[in-house]
């Protein structure tokens, strides 16, 4: 009996280690405008997740500093975190930004350096930021992305994503971020035909200016696409952080998007 219990404990500990929770959040204009109290709120919101992919980090002074401060706040809460920040994106016709990853060192290890995808930087204003993480001796590569706004037709950028699996045939890609486009759009069909499935369908992820009764969400913009034969789906969801505020105006000081998350194990 004792041997069976020991084996069960070992199995559960190995299994839980190979499970990882990634969270994606477009944190509107995260930079010097975010107060310490707001960064602390963000830290408390993301603390229970393992790898955080952030979009809309301010490209100029204050963006990288805000991510460093956020990581420092997380480190004060009892677990060790590390982070990586991209250079500013290369597009000049639209708003330049940075991306960031923050992760628990006990759950994931960055392999090499993260990189901005340069192949399509002329076609994509804010080219995606890729990072390969080792999780329990297996690897996944996150493709962190923030598309141009809906009015500028983000599908003209997203259509290039179908070339990424061919460009990185040896990597297990997970596409993550703010696509400014619902997953039902036909631009995602080539990826779906390759076996990439969206985590969310008909899930709104942006905040309205004003709630209509309990309806505070506007658009289906944020999502995660994963290949079913590379990772095992466990759970997923969104964090309705705005419900902790008296008004949407207050919530929108944090962001106009809610975080999305995906728990999985690597095959």
Buried (B, 14 or more C-beta within 10 A) or exposed (E): EEEEEEEEEEEEEEEEEBBBBBBBBBBBBBBEEBEEEBBBBBBBBBBEBBBBBBBBBBBEEBBBEBBBBBBEBBBEEEEEBBBBBBEBBBBEEEBBBBBBBBBBEEBBBBEEEBBBBEEBBEEBBBBBBBBBBEBBEBBBBBBBBBBBEBEEBBBBBBBBBBEBBEEBEEBBBBBBBBBBBBBEEEBBEBBBEBEBBBBBEEBBBBBBEEBEEEEBBBBBBBBBBBBEEBBBEEEBBBBEBBEEBEEBEEBBBBBBBBBBBBBBBBE
